[in-house]
Amino acid sequence: MILSFKRNGAAARLSAAPWRDRIRRYDLAERGSYVRYTTVQAFKGMEAPVVILTDVDQLQGERARSIFYTATTRPTERLYVLAEDVLADEMLDLVDRFEPEGDPDD
């Protein structure tokens, strides 16, 4: 699953072969072996084994941080974030502040 902060993010703009034939906008009703993409907001409450987060331009403000939190809690196995290097420290700081779910003794 490719998640973006933007409605017309990087995945939505892919038009060159072979990518245009391998990805599809996320739709619950549609099945197939395509890589799916949508916005973080549209995928809220759902999960995927692997999530690729794109179009992270900035993390200023409560709304951007909330969207980032939502994105980082969607994968069940792996998360990949494609962002500018200048955001790396800020992203790691935010992830460190997130409280883990489950048993506090784990």
C-alpha angles and dihedrals in degrees: 000000000000113000125191137189086222132065091224096036130157096285093051090054097052106120105153124096132282094025098053088061095047104050133060136182110264114266123166092212096051120084130191143105096279127125106249129216136191141137122290089241093055091051095049111134094021133095140210132187092240128025127188111197115205140175096038100161101160141350100210117132135027094273094055091047091049092051090048090051091050091050094050092052097053100078120082095194116008140015125195120187121200107198143127115288090239089069096053098092093044092050092049091049091052093048090051089056095053112103114234117242124234132030113005089215093063 
